[in-house]
């Protein structure tokens, strides 16, 4: 009986994550850290380095 409830909870959590969609999962994972890093370093877009340039 205990295993049945564990399996049921796991199935429910998995279905809930699938309903949210993969876009929202990736957004939750990375964007928060990137935004905090940008604020901490106070970077602005004109100062960005172009790594594709062959100078």
C-alpha distance matrix in Angstrom:
0.0 3.8 5.5 5.1 6.5 8.8 10.0 10.7 12.7 14.5 15.4 16.7 18.7 20.2 21.3 22.8 24.8 26.0 27.2 29.2 31.0 32.2 35.4 33.8 31.7 34.9 36.8 34.4 34.5 38.3 40.5 39.9 41.0 44.0 45.2 45.0 47.0 49.6 50.1 50.3 52.9 54.6 55.1 56.9 57.2 60.9 60.5 57.9 58.9 59.4 57.9 59.0 62.7 64.8 67.5
3.8 0.0 3.8 5.4 5.4 6.4 8.8 10.0 10.9 12.5 14.4 15.6 16.9 18.6 20.2 21.4 23.0 24.7 26.1 27.7 29.5 30.4 33.5 31.7 29.4 32.5 34.4 31.8 31.8 35.5 37.7 36.9 37.9 41.0 42.2 41.9 43.8 46.5 46.9 47.0 49.6 51.5 52.1 54.0 54.4 58.2 57.6 55.0 56.1 56.7 55.2 56.5 60.1 62.3 64.8
5.5 3.8 0.0 3.8 5.4 5.0 6.1 8.5 9.9 10.5 12.1 14.1 15.4 16.4 18.2 19.9 21.2 22.5 24.3 26.0 27.4 28.2 31.5 30.0 27.6 30.5 32.7 30.4 30.1 33.8 36.2 35.8 36.7 39.6 41.0 40.9 42.6 45.3 46.0 46.1 48.5 50.4 50.7 52.6 52.8 56.5 55.9 53.2 54.1 54.5 52.9 54.0 57.7 59.8 62.4
5.1 5.4 3.8 0.0 3.8 5.5 5.2 6.1 8.7 9.9 10.5 12.3 14.4 15.4 16.5 18.3 20.2 21.1 22.6 24.7 26.2 27.4 30.7 29.3 27.2 30.4 32.5 30.3 30.5 34.2 36.4 36.2 37.4 40.1 41.4 41.5 43.4 45.9 46.6 47.0 49.4 51.1 51.3 53.0 53.0 56.8 56.5 53.7 54.7 55.0 53.5 54.5 58.2 60.4 63.1
6.5 5.4 5.4 3.8 0.0 3.8 5.4 5.0 6.2 8.6 9.8 10.5 12.3 14.2 15.3 16.4 18.5 20.0 21.1 22.9 24.8 26.1 29.2 27.4 25.4 28.8 30.5 28.1 28.5 32.3 34.3 33.7 35.1 38.0 39.0 39.0 41.1 43.6 44.0 44.5 47.1 48.6 49.1 50.8 51.0 54.8 54.5 51.9 53.2 53.6 52.4 53.5 57.1 59.5 62.1
8.8 6.4 5.0 5.5 3.8 0.0 3.8 5.4 5.2 6.2 8.6 9.9 10.7 12.3 14.3 15.5 16.8 18.5 20.2 21.5 23.2 24.0 27.1 25.4 23.1 26.2 28.1 25.7 25.7 29.5 31.7 31.2 32.3 35.2 36.5 36.4 38.3 40.9 41.5 41.8 44.2 45.9 46.4 48.2 48.4 52.1 51.7 49.0 50.1 50.6 49.2 50.4 54.1 56.3 58.9
10.0 8.8 6.1 5.2 5.4 3.8 0.0 3.8 5.5 5.1 6.1 8.6 10.0 10.5 12.2 14.2 15.5 16.5 18.4 20.2 21.5 22.4 25.8 24.5 22.3 25.3 27.6 25.6 25.6 29.3 31.6 31.5 32.7 35.3 36.7 37.0 38.7 41.2 42.1 42.5 44.8 46.4 46.5 48.2 48.1 51.8 51.5 48.7 49.7 49.9 48.4 49.3 53.0 55.2 58.0
10.7 10.0 8.5 6.1 5.0 5.4 3.8 0.0 3.8 5.5 5.1 6.2 8.7 9.9 10.6 12.3 14.4 15.4 16.6 18.7 20.4 21.9 25.1 23.6 21.8 25.2 27.1 25.1 25.7 29.4 31.3 31.2 32.8 35.4 36.5 36.9 38.9 41.1 41.9 42.6 45.0 46.3 46.5 48.0 47.9 51.7 51.6 48.9 50.1 50.3 49.1 50.0 53.7 56.1 58.8
12.7 10.9 9.9 8.7 6.2 5.2 5.5 3.8 0.0 3.8 5.4 5.1 6.2 8.6 9.9 10.5 12.4 14.3 15.4 16.8 18.9 20.2 23.1 21.2 19.4 22.8 24.4 22.1 22.7 26.5 28.4 28.0 29.6 32.3 33.3 33.5 35.7 37.9 38.5 39.2 41.7 43.0 43.4 44.9 45.0 48.8 48.7 46.1 47.5 47.9 46.8 47.9 51.5 54.0 56.6
14.5 12.5 10.5 9.9 8.6 6.2 5.1 5.5 3.8 0.0 3.8 5.4 5.2 6.2 8.6 9.9 10.7 12.4 14.4 15.7 17.1 17.9 21.1 19.6 17.3 20.5 22.5 20.5 20.6 24.4 26.6 26.5 27.8 30.4 31.7 32.1 33.9 36.2 37.1 37.7 40.0 41.5 41.6 43.2 43.1 46.9 46.6 43.9 45.0 45.3 44.0 45.0 48.6 51.0 53.7
15.4 14.4 12.1 10.5 9.8 8.6 6.1 5.1 5.4 3.8 0.0 3.8 5.5 5.2 6.2 8.6 10.0 10.6 12.4 14.5 15.7 17.1 20.4 19.3 17.5 20.7 22.8 21.3 21.8 25.4 27.4 27.8 29.3 31.6 32.9 33.7 35.5 37.5 38.5 39.5 41.6 42.9 42.7 44.0 43.7 47.4 47.4 44.6 45.7 45.7 44.5 45.2 48.9 51.3 54.1
16.7 15.6 14.1 12.3 10.5 9.9 8.6 6.2 5.1 5.4 3.8 0.0 3.8 5.5 5.2 6.1 8.7 10.0 10.6 12.6 14.6 16.5 19.4 17.8 16.5 20.1 21.6 19.9 21.0 24.6 26.2 26.4 28.3 30.6 31.5 32.3 34.5 36.3 37.1 38.2 40.5 41.5 41.6 42.8 42.6 46.4 46.5 43.9 45.3 45.5 44.6 45.4 49.0 51.6 54.3
18.7 16.9 15.4 14.4 12.3 10.7 10.0 8.7 6.2 5.2 5.5 3.8 0.0 3.8 5.5 5.1 6.3 8.7 10.0 10.9 12.8 14.2 16.9 15.1 13.4 16.9 18.4 16.5 17.4 21.1 22.8 22.8 24.6 27.0 28.0 28.7 30.8 32.7 33.5 34.5 36.8 38.0 38.1 39.4 39.3 43.1 43.1 40.5 41.9 42.2 41.3 42.3 45.9 48.5 51.1
20.2 18.6 16.4 15.4 14.2 12.3 10.5 9.9 8.6 6.2 5.2 5.5 3.8 0.0 3.8 5.4 5.2 6.3 8.7 10.1 11.0 12.0 15.3 14.3 12.4 15.6 17.7 16.4 16.9 20.5 22.4 23.1 24.7 26.7 28.0 29.1 30.8 32.7 33.9 34.9 36.9 38.1 37.8 39.0 38.6 42.3 42.4 39.5 40.7 40.7 39.6 40.3 44.0 46.5 49.2
21.3 20.2 18.2 16.5 15.3 14.3 12.2 10.6 9.9 8.6 6.2 5.2 5.5 3.8 0.0 3.8 5.5 5.1 6.2 8.8 10.1 12.2 15.2 14.3 13.3 16.7 18.5 17.6 18.8 22.1 23.6 24.4 26.5 28.3 29.3 30.6 32.6 34.1 35.2 36.6 38.6 39.4 39.1 40.0 39.4 43.1 43.5 40.7 42.0 41.9 41.0 41.5 45.2 47.8 50.6
22.8 21.4 19.9 18.3 16.4 15.5 14.2 12.3 10.5 9.9 8.6 6.1 5.1 5.4 3.8 0.0 3.8 5.5 5.2 6.5 9.0 11.4 13.8 12.0 11.5 15.2 16.3 15.1 16.8 20.2 21.3 21.8 24.2 26.0 26.6 27.9 30.2 31.6 32.4 34.0 36.1 36.8 36.7 37.5 37.2 41.0 41.4 38.8 40.4 40.5 39.9 40.7 44.2 47.0 49.6
24.8 23.0 21.2 20.2 18.5 16.8 15.5 14.4 12.4 10.7 10.0 8.7 6.3 5.2 5.5 3.8 0.0 3.8 5.4 5.2 6.7 8.1 10.8 9.3 8.0 11.6 13.2 12.1 13.4 16.8 18.2 19.0 21.1 22.8 23.8 25.2 27.1 28.6 29.8 31.2 33.1 34.0 33.7 34.6 34.1 37.9 38.2 35.5 37.0 37.0 36.3 37.1 40.6 43.4 46.0
26.0 24.7 22.5 21.1 20.0 18.5 16.5 15.4 14.3 12.4 10.6 10.0 8.7 6.3 5.1 5.5 3.8 0.0 3.8 5.4 5.3 7.2 10.4 10.1 9.5 12.5 14.4 14.3 15.5 18.5 19.8 21.2 23.3 24.6 25.7 27.5 29.2 30.4 31.8 33.5 35.1 35.8 35.1 35.8 34.9 38.6 39.1 36.2 37.5 37.2 36.4 36.8 40.4 43.1 45.9
27.2 26.1 24.3 22.6 21.1 20.2 18.4 16.6 15.4 14.4 12.4 10.6 10.0 8.7 6.2 5.2 5.4 3.8 0.0 3.8 5.4 8.8 10.8 10.0 10.7 13.9 14.9 14.9 16.9 19.7 20.4 21.7 24.3 25.4 26.0 27.9 30.0 30.9 32.0 34.0 35.8 36.1 35.6 35.9 35.1 38.8 39.6 36.9 38.5 38.3 37.9 38.2 41.7 44.6 47.3
29.2 27.7 26.0 24.7 22.9 21.5 20.2 18.7 16.8 15.7 14.5 12.6 10.9 10.1 8.8 6.5 5.2 5.4 3.8 0.0 3.8 6.9 8.0 6.4 7.6 10.9 11.3 11.3 13.7 16.3 16.8 18.0 20.7 21.8 22.3 24.2 26.4 27.2 28.3 30.3 32.1 32.4 31.9 32.3 31.6 35.4 36.1 33.6 35.4 35.3 35.0 35.6 39.0 42.0 44.6
31.0 29.5 27.4 26.2 24.8 23.2 21.5 20.4 18.9 17.1 15.7 14.6 12.8 11.0 10.1 9.0 6.7 5.3 5.4 3.8 0.0 3.8 5.5 5.9 6.9 9.2 10.5 11.5 13.2 15.4 16.2 18.1 20.4 21.1 22.0 24.3 25.9 26.6 28.2 30.2 31.6 31.9 31.0 31.3 30.3 33.9 34.7 31.9 33.4 33.0 32.5 32.8 36.3 39.2 41.9
32.2 30.4 28.2 27.4 26.1 24.0 22.4 21.9 20.2 17.9 17.1 16.5 14.2 12.0 12.2 11.4 8.1 7.2 8.8 6.9 3.8 0.0 3.8 5.5 5.1 6.3 8.6 10.0 10.8 12.8 14.0 16.4 18.2 18.6 20.1 22.4 23.5 24.4 26.3 28.1 29.2 29.8 28.7 29.2 28.1 31.7 32.2 29.2 30.4 30.0 29.3 29.6 33.2 36.0 38.7
35.4 33.5 31.5 30.7 29.2 27.1 25.8 25.1 23.1 21.1 20.4 19.4 16.9 15.3 15.2 13.8 10.8 10.4 10.8 8.0 5.5 3.8 0.0 3.8 5.5 5.4 6.2 8.7 10.2 11.3 11.6 14.3 16.5 16.4 17.4 20.1 21.4 21.8 23.7 25.8 26.8 27.0 25.9 26.1 24.9 28.5 29.2 26.4 27.9 27.5 27.2 27.6 31.1 34.1 36.6
33.8 31.7 30.0 29.3 27.4 25.4 24.5 23.6 21.2 19.6 19.3 17.8 15.1 14.3 14.3 12.0 9.3 10.1 10.0 6.4 5.9 5.5 3.8 0.0 3.8 5.5 5.0 6.2 8.7 10.5 10.6 12.4 15.1 15.7 16.2 18.5 20.4 21.0 22.3 24.4 26.0 26.2 25.6 26.0 25.3 29.1 29.7 27.2 29.0 29.1 29.0 29.8 33.1 36.3 38.6
31.7 29.4 27.6 27.2 25.4 23.1 22.3 21.8 19.4 17.3 17.5 16.5 13.4 12.4 13.3 11.5 8.0 9.5 10.7 7.6 6.9 5.1 5.5 3.8 0.0 3.8 5.4 5.2 6.4 9.1 10.4 12.0 13.9 15.1 16.3 18.1 19.7 21.0 22.5 24.0 25.6 26.4 25.8 26.7 26.2 30.0 30.2 27.5 29.0 29.2 28.6 29.6 33.1 36.0 38.4
34.9 32.5 30.5 30.4 28.8 26.2 25.3 25.2 22.8 20.5 20.7 20.1 16.9 15.6 16.7 15.2 11.6 12.5 13.9 10.9 9.2 6.3 5.4 5.5 3.8 0.0 3.8 5.4 5.1 6.4 8.1 10.5 11.9 12.4 14.2 16.3 17.3 18.4 20.4 21.9 23.0 23.9 22.9 23.8 23.1 26.8 26.9 24.0 25.3 25.5 24.9 25.9 29.3 32.2 34.6
36.8 34.4 32.7 32.5 30.5 28.1 27.6 27.1 24.4 22.5 22.8 21.6 18.4 17.7 18.5 16.3 13.2 14.4 14.9 11.3 10.5 8.6 6.2 5.0 5.4 3.8 0.0 3.8 5.5 5.9 5.7 8.1 10.5 10.7 11.6 14.0 15.5 16.2 17.8 19.8 21.1 21.5 20.8 21.5 21.0 24.8 25.1 22.6 24.5 24.9 24.8 26.0 29.2 32.4 34.5
34.4 31.8 30.4 30.3 28.1 25.7 25.6 25.1 22.1 20.5 21.3 19.9 16.5 16.4 17.6 15.1 12.1 14.3 14.9 11.3 11.5 10.0 8.7 6.2 5.2 5.4 3.8 0.0 3.8 6.0 6.4 6.9 9.4 11.0 11.7 13.2 15.2 16.5 17.6 19.2 21.1 21.8 21.7 22.9 23.0 26.8 26.8 24.5 26.5 27.3 27.1 28.6 31.8 34.9 36.9
34.5 31.8 30.1 30.5 28.5 25.7 25.6 25.7 22.7 20.6 21.8 21.0 17.4 16.9 18.8 16.8 13.4 15.5 16.9 13.7 13.2 10.8 10.2 8.7 6.4 5.1 5.5 3.8 0.0 3.8 6.4 7.1 8.0 9.8 11.6 12.7 14.0 15.9 17.4 18.4 20.0 21.4 21.1 22.6 22.7 26.4 26.0 23.5 24.9 25.8 25.2 26.9 30.1 33.0 35.0
38.3 35.5 33.8 34.2 32.3 29.5 29.3 29.4 26.5 24.4 25.4 24.6 21.1 20.5 22.1 20.2 16.8 18.5 19.7 16.3 15.4 12.8 11.3 10.5 9.1 6.4 5.9 6.0 3.8 0.0 3.8 5.6 5.7 6.4 8.8 10.4 11.0 12.6 14.7 15.7 16.9 18.2 17.5 19.1 19.1 22.8 22.3 19.7 21.2 22.1 21.7 23.5 26.7 29.6 31.5
40.5 37.7 36.2 36.4 34.3 31.7 31.6 31.3 28.4 26.6 27.4 26.2 22.8 22.4 23.6 21.3 18.2 19.8 20.4 16.8 16.2 14.0 11.6 10.6 10.4 8.1 5.7 6.4 6.4 3.8 0.0 3.8 5.5 5.2 6.1 8.6 9.9 10.6 12.3 14.1 15.4 16.0 15.5 16.6 16.7 20.6 20.5 18.3 20.4 21.5 21.7 23.5 26.4 29.6 31.3
39.9 36.9 35.8 36.2 33.7 31.2 31.5 31.2 28.0 26.5 27.8 26.4 22.8 23.1 24.4 21.8 19.0 21.2 21.7 18.0 18.1 16.4 14.3 12.4 12.0 10.5 8.1 6.9 7.1 5.6 3.8 0.0 3.8 5.6 5.3 6.3 8.7 10.1 10.8 12.3 14.4 15.2 15.6 17.2 18.1 21.9 21.5 19.8 22.1 23.7 24.0 26.2 28.9 32.1 33.5
41.0 37.9 36.7 37.4 35.1 32.3 32.7 32.8 29.6 27.8 29.3 28.3 24.6 24.7 26.5 24.2 21.1 23.3 24.3 20.7 20.4 18.2 16.5 15.1 13.9 11.9 10.5 9.4 8.0 5.7 5.5 3.8 0.0 3.8 5.5 5.1 6.1 8.7 10.0 10.4 12.2 13.9 14.2 16.5 17.5 21.1 20.1 18.2 20.2 22.0 21.9 24.5 27.1 30.1 31.4
44.0 41.0 39.6 40.1 38.0 35.2 35.3 35.4 32.3 30.4 31.6 30.6 27.0 26.7 28.3 26.0 22.8 24.6 25.4 21.8 21.1 18.6 16.4 15.7 15.1 12.4 10.7 11.0 9.8 6.4 5.2 5.6 3.8 0.0 3.8 5.5 5.1 6.2 8.7 9.8 10.6 11.8 11.3 13.2 13.9 17.5 16.7 14.7 16.7 18.5 18.7 21.2 23.7 26.9 28.1
45.2 42.2 41.0 41.4 39.0 36.5 36.7 36.5 33.3 31.7 32.9 31.5 28.0 28.0 29.3 26.6 23.8 25.7 26.0 22.3 22.0 20.1 17.4 16.2 16.3 14.2 11.6 11.7 11.6 8.8 6.1 5.3 5.5 3.8 0.0 3.8 5.4 5.1 6.3 8.6 10.0 10.2 10.4 12.0 13.2 16.9 16.5 15.2 17.9 20.0 20.8 23.3 25.5 28.9 29.8
45.0 41.9 40.9 41.5 39.0 36.4 37.0 36.9 33.5 32.1 33.7 32.3 28.7 29.1 30.6 27.9 25.2 27.5 27.9 24.2 24.3 22.4 20.1 18.5 18.1 16.3 14.0 13.2 12.7 10.4 8.6 6.3 5.1 5.5 3.8 0.0 3.8 5.5 5.1 6.1 8.6 9.6 10.9 13.4 15.4 18.8 17.8 16.9 19.4 21.9 22.5 25.4 27.5 30.6 31.3
47.0 43.8 42.6 43.4 41.1 38.3 38.7 38.9 35.7 33.9 35.5 34.5 30.8 30.8 32.6 30.2 27.1 29.2 30.0 26.4 25.9 23.5 21.4 20.4 19.7 17.3 15.5 15.2 14.0 11.0 9.9 8.7 6.1 5.1 5.4 3.8 0.0 3.8 5.4 5.0 6.1 8.2 8.8 11.8 13.7 16.8 15.3 14.1 16.3 19.0 19.4 22.5 24.4 27.4 27.9
49.6 46.5 45.3 45.9 43.6 40.9 41.2 41.1 37.9 36.2 37.5 36.3 32.7 32.7 34.1 31.6 28.6 30.4 30.9 27.2 26.6 24.4 21.8 21.0 21.0 18.4 16.2 16.5 15.9 12.6 10.6 10.1 8.7 6.2 5.1 5.5 3.8 0.0 3.8 5.5 5.3 5.6 5.6 8.2 10.2 13.4 12.3 11.6 14.4 17.1 18.2 21.2 22.8 26.0 26.4
50.1 46.9 46.0 46.6 44.0 41.5 42.1 41.9 38.5 37.1 38.5 37.1 33.5 33.9 35.2 32.4 29.8 31.8 32.0 28.3 28.2 26.3 23.7 22.3 22.5 20.4 17.8 17.6 17.4 14.7 12.3 10.8 10.0 8.7 6.3 5.1 5.4 3.8 0.0 3.8 5.5 4.9 7.2 9.5 12.4 15.3 14.4 14.4 17.4 20.4 21.7 24.7 26.1 29.4 29.5
50.3 47.0 46.1 47.0 44.5 41.8 42.5 42.6 39.2 37.7 39.5 38.2 34.5 34.9 36.6 34.0 31.2 33.5 34.0 30.3 30.2 28.1 25.8 24.4 24.0 21.9 19.8 19.2 18.4 15.7 14.1 12.3 10.4 9.8 8.6 6.1 5.0 5.5 3.8 0.0 3.8 5.6 8.2 11.5 14.5 17.0 15.2 15.4 17.8 21.1 22.0 25.3 26.6 29.6 29.5
52.9 49.6 48.5 49.4 47.1 44.2 44.8 45.0 41.7 40.0 41.6 40.5 36.8 36.9 38.6 36.1 33.1 35.1 35.8 32.1 31.6 29.2 26.8 26.0 25.6 23.0 21.1 21.1 20.0 16.9 15.4 14.4 12.2 10.6 10.0 8.6 6.1 5.3 5.5 3.8 0.0 3.8 5.5 9.1 12.1 14.1 11.9 12.2 14.4 17.9 18.9 22.4 23.4 26.2 25.9
54.6 51.5 50.4 51.1 48.6 45.9 46.4 46.3 43.0 41.5 42.9 41.5 38.0 38.1 39.4 36.8 34.0 35.8 36.1 32.4 31.9 29.8 27.0 26.2 26.4 23.9 21.5 21.8 21.4 18.2 16.0 15.2 13.9 11.8 10.2 9.6 8.2 5.6 4.9 5.6 3.8 0.0 3.8 6.5 10.0 12.0 10.5 11.6 14.6 17.9 19.7 22.8 23.6 26.7 26.3
55.1 52.1 50.7 51.3 49.1 46.4 46.5 46.5 43.4 41.6 42.7 41.6 38.1 37.8 39.1 36.7 33.7 35.1 35.6 31.9 31.0 28.7 25.9 25.6 25.8 22.9 20.8 21.7 21.1 17.5 15.5 15.6 14.2 11.3 10.4 10.9 8.8 5.6 7.2 8.2 5.5 3.8 0.0 3.8 6.7 8.8 7.2 7.8 11.0 14.2 16.1 19.2 19.9 23.1 22.8
56.9 54.0 52.6 53.0 50.8 48.2 48.2 48.0 44.9 43.2 44.0 42.8 39.4 39.0 40.0 37.5 34.6 35.8 35.9 32.3 31.3 29.2 26.1 26.0 26.7 23.8 21.5 22.9 22.6 19.1 16.6 17.2 16.5 13.2 12.0 13.4 11.8 8.2 9.5 11.5 9.1 6.5 3.8 0.0 3.8 5.8 5.9 7.1 10.8 13.5 16.1 18.6 19.1 22.6 22.2
57.2 54.4 52.8 53.0 51.0 48.4 48.1 47.9 45.0 43.1 43.7 42.6 39.3 38.6 39.4 37.2 34.1 34.9 35.1 31.6 30.3 28.1 24.9 25.3 26.2 23.1 21.0 23.0 22.7 19.1 16.7 18.1 17.5 13.9 13.2 15.4 13.7 10.2 12.4 14.5 12.1 10.0 6.7 3.8 0.0 3.9 5.4 5.3 9.0 10.9 13.8 15.8 16.4 20.0 20.0
60.9 58.2 56.5 56.8 54.8 52.1 51.8 51.7 48.8 46.9 47.4 46.4 43.1 42.3 43.1 41.0 37.9 38.6 38.8 35.4 33.9 31.7 28.5 29.1 30.0 26.8 24.8 26.8 26.4 22.8 20.6 21.9 21.1 17.5 16.9 18.8 16.8 13.4 15.3 17.0 14.1 12.0 8.8 5.8 3.9 0.0 3.8 5.6 8.6 10.4 13.8 15.7 15.3 18.7 18.1
60.5 57.6 55.9 56.5 54.5 51.7 51.5 51.6 48.7 46.6 47.4 46.5 43.1 42.4 43.5 41.4 38.2 39.1 39.6 36.1 34.7 32.2 29.2 29.7 30.2 26.9 25.1 26.8 26.0 22.3 20.5 21.5 20.1 16.7 16.5 17.8 15.3 12.3 14.4 15.2 11.9 10.5 7.2 5.9 5.4 3.8 0.0 3.8 6.4 9.4 12.3 14.9 14.5 17.6 16.8
57.9 55.0 53.2 53.7 51.9 49.0 48.7 48.9 46.1 43.9 44.6 43.9 40.5 39.5 40.7 38.8 35.5 36.2 36.9 33.6 31.9 29.2 26.4 27.2 27.5 24.0 22.6 24.5 23.5 19.7 18.3 19.8 18.2 14.7 15.2 16.9 14.1 11.6 14.4 15.4 12.2 11.6 7.8 7.1 5.3 5.6 3.8 0.0 3.8 6.5 9.2 11.8 12.2 15.6 15.5
58.9 56.1 54.1 54.7 53.2 50.1 49.7 50.1 47.5 45.0 45.7 45.3 41.9 40.7 42.0 40.4 37.0 37.5 38.5 35.4 33.4 30.4 27.9 29.0 29.0 25.3 24.5 26.5 24.9 21.2 20.4 22.1 20.2 16.7 17.9 19.4 16.3 14.4 17.4 17.8 14.4 14.6 11.0 10.8 9.0 8.6 6.4 3.8 0.0 3.8 6.0 9.0 9.1 12.1 12.1
59.4 56.7 54.5 55.0 53.6 50.6 49.9 50.3 47.9 45.3 45.7 45.5 42.2 40.7 41.9 40.5 37.0 37.2 38.3 35.3 33.0 30.0 27.5 29.1 29.2 25.5 24.9 27.3 25.8 22.1 21.5 23.7 22.0 18.5 20.0 21.9 19.0 17.1 20.4 21.1 17.9 17.9 14.2 13.5 10.9 10.4 9.4 6.5 3.8 0.0 3.8 5.5 5.8 9.3 10.1
57.9 55.2 52.9 53.5 52.4 49.2 48.4 49.1 46.8 44.0 44.5 44.6 41.3 39.6 41.0 39.9 36.3 36.4 37.9 35.0 32.5 29.3 27.2 29.0 28.6 24.9 24.8 27.1 25.2 21.7 21.7 24.0 21.9 18.7 20.8 22.5 19.4 18.2 21.7 22.0 18.9 19.7 16.1 16.1 13.8 13.8 12.3 9.2 6.0 3.8 0.0 3.8 5.5 8.2 9.9
59.0 56.5 54.0 54.5 53.5 50.4 49.3 50.0 47.9 45.0 45.2 45.4 42.3 40.3 41.5 40.7 37.1 36.8 38.2 35.6 32.8 29.6 27.6 29.8 29.6 25.9 26.0 28.6 26.9 23.5 23.5 26.2 24.5 21.2 23.3 25.4 22.5 21.2 24.7 25.3 22.4 22.8 19.2 18.6 15.8 15.7 14.9 11.8 9.0 5.5 3.8 0.0 3.8 6.5 9.2
62.7 60.1 57.7 58.2 57.1 54.1 53.0 53.7 51.5 48.6 48.9 49.0 45.9 44.0 45.2 44.2 40.6 40.4 41.7 39.0 36.3 33.2 31.1 33.1 33.1 29.3 29.2 31.8 30.1 26.7 26.4 28.9 27.1 23.7 25.5 27.5 24.4 22.8 26.1 26.6 23.4 23.6 19.9 19.1 16.4 15.3 14.5 12.2 9.1 5.8 5.5 3.8 0.0 3.8 5.8
64.8 62.3 59.8 60.4 59.5 56.3 55.2 56.1 54.0 51.0 51.3 51.6 48.5 46.5 47.8 47.0 43.4 43.1 44.6 42.0 39.2 36.0 34.1 36.3 36.0 32.2 32.4 34.9 33.0 29.6 29.6 32.1 30.1 26.9 28.9 30.6 27.4 26.0 29.4 29.6 26.2 26.7 23.1 22.6 20.0 18.7 17.6 15.6 12.1 9.3 8.2 6.5 3.8 0.0 3.8
67.5 64.8 62.4 63.1 62.1 58.9 58.0 58.8 56.6 53.7 54.1 54.3 51.1 49.2 50.6 49.6 46.0 45.9 47.3 44.6 41.9 38.7 36.6 38.6 38.4 34.6 34.5 36.9 35.0 31.5 31.3 33.5 31.4 28.1 29.8 31.3 27.9 26.4 29.5 29.5 25.9 26.3 22.8 22.2 20.0 18.1 16.8 15.5 12.1 10.1 9.9 9.2 5.8 3.8 0.0
